[in-house]
Amino acid sequence: MPSITRRRSGAADRRGGVEAQILDTVTRLLAEGAGFTELGVQRIAAAAGVARSTFYLYFADKTQLLLRLAASMSETSFGITAAWRPEAGLDGLTTTFTDVIATYRAHAALLTAVQETSAYDPAVRDFWNDRLEAFRDNTRRLIAAEQAAGRTPADIDPEAATRLMIDGGDRFLLRHVTTDDGGGDAAAARELAATWWYGVFRRPAAS
């Protein structure tokens, strides 16, 4: 029985290794400037050193592969933002966005591929919107809690504010990391944090 368990574990390790190899290959090709629409399965398989048929053992198509990569990246980014609490203040929020920008920058090519593919593939568009919804839910809860505590003005609409903060922030971050060489990261994090903090969480109450 122990030997059977070892064989199954070895097979699982090999499968995981091949899958990671394919994912890493696509990540590298995108970072090198390849457009996702130009990446055929045959090219991906050849670059990964596997047969085309092997690719399909792990991914139904290119779209599923892209979504797998995007899911991993968004989970990392969500973990960073979900850890922030208003008690950490503006400085804590600035640090949070500094880390988020670093994550976006590390995955800029992937995020560009997601944005481009979303324009014509409803599956990718719906997937990314669903991923952003986790960020929206977290932000709505934070705003509502701060309003209940009397620290955020009651007249702020949590739904409208959240969509502006999350959807607008996502577009801002992608544009920033694809047009800035990194020298403006600190300023971008600071300004985005100040916009959230003074624009919503600590907006002066209407007189």
N, C-alpha and C positions, 0 to 999 in steps of 0.2 A: 504493500500500500504506500509506504513512504516514497518508493521509487516512482510510482505513478504520479504522485503529487509533484515531485520534482520535475517530471517531464512536462506536466501541464504548466507549471510555473515558467519553465524555460520557453515553451511555445508562446505563452502570453508575453514574456519579455521580448521575444523576437518580433511579435506583432507590434508591440508598443514601439520598439526600436525602428521598425520600417515606417510606421505612421509618423513618428517624430521626424524621421529623415525626410519624408515627403513634405511635411509642414515647414521644416527648416529650409528646405530647398526653395519653396515658393517665397518664403520670407526674404531669402537672399536675392532671388531674382527680382523681386519688387524693389528691394533696396538698391539694386544695381541699375534701376531705371526701366525695367520691363513693364509694359502696360499689361494690366490683368487681362483685358480683352484679347491681347495678342498671345497670351500664354495658352497654347494648346495642351491637351493632356499628354500628347506624345512628347512635347518638349519638356514638360514637367517631369515625366517619367524618366526620360533620358538623363536629365540633369541630376535626378535623384539616384540614378544608377539602378532603377528597377524596371521591370517590364510594364508595358501599358496595362496588361491584364492585372498586374499586381496593384496598380493604382486603384482600379475599380473594386478591389477587395476591401479597400479602406474608405473610399469616397464614391458616392453615387455619381458625382459630377464635380466640375470646378466650383460651382456655387456652394456646395456643401463644404468643400475645403475652405473657401473664403470665410464662410460663417463660423467654422471651427476656430480659425485664427482670430476672427473678430470677437468671438465669445470670450476667449482667453484674455484678450487685451481689455475688454470692457469690464470683466470681473476684477482685474487688477485696479483699474481706474475707480470702479465703484467702491472697492475696499478702502481706497485712500480717502475719498470724499465722505463715505459713510462714517468714518472715524471722527470727523470734525464735529464738535459741539459748540454752540454759541458761547459757552463759558470760556472757550479758548480765545475769544475775541478776534479782532482784526489781525493781530499778529499770527494767531493760529490758522486763520483762514488763508493768509498770505502763504504760509508754509505749505498748506494743503494744495493750493494752486501751483506752487513751485513744483511739487511732486507730480501733480497731474500733468503739467506741461512737459516734464521730463518723460512721462509715460507716452504722451502724445507724440513727442519728438522721436522717441525710440521706435514708434510704430507709424510714423508719418506716411510711409509708402503704402502700408496696409490700409490705413484710414482713407487715403486718397482712392484706393481701389474700391473700397466700400462705397464711398461717395459717388464715384463714377458709375459703378454697377447699379446703384440704387436708382439712377436716372431711367433705367430701362428694365430692371428686374424687380417686380413687385415683392418677390420672396426676400430679397436683400433689404429692400426699403422697409418692409414690415418688420423684419428681424431687428434692424437697427432702431426703429421706433420703439419696439418692445423693450430693447435694451435700455434706451433712454428713459423709459417709463419707470424703471427701478430708481433712477436718479430723481425723477420728478416726485415719486412717492415719498422718498426720503426728505426732499426739500419741503414738500407740502406739510409733512408732519412737523418739521422743525419750525416752520413759520407759524403753524397753528399753536404749537406749544408755547412759543414766545409771545404770541398774541394773548393766550390764556393767562400767561404770567404778567401781562401788562408791559412787557419790554418792547414789543413791536406794535405799531399802531393798528387798531382794530379795523380801520377802514381799508387796509391793504387786502386786495383780493388774492388769496393764496394760489388759486389756479392760474390766473393771468400772470402773476409775478413769477410763479414757478416755470411756466412755459418760456417766458422771456429769459429767465436766468439759465435754464438748462438748454433749451433749443438754441438760444442765441449764443450761449457760452460754448456749446459744441462747435458751432460754425466758426466762432472767433478763434478757438483754440486750433482748429485744423488749418485755418488760413494763416495763423501766426506761425505755426511750426513749418509750414511749407513755403513761407516767404521771408522768414527771419533766420539769420544764421546762428541764432542762439544768444547773440549779444543783447537782445531785448527781452529775454525770458524773465529776468527779475522785475522789469518794469511792467510786463504783461501780467505777471502774477499779482503784483501790488495793485494795479489798476482794476483788475477783475475782482479781487478781494474787496477793494474799497467800494466798488459798484454794488456788490452784494450787501456789504455791511451797512453802508450809509444810505443806499438806495432802497433797501428793504428791511433788514433786521433792526437797524437803528435809525430808520428814517424819522425825521422830526414829525411829530404829530401835527396835523392840519390845525391851523388857528381858527 
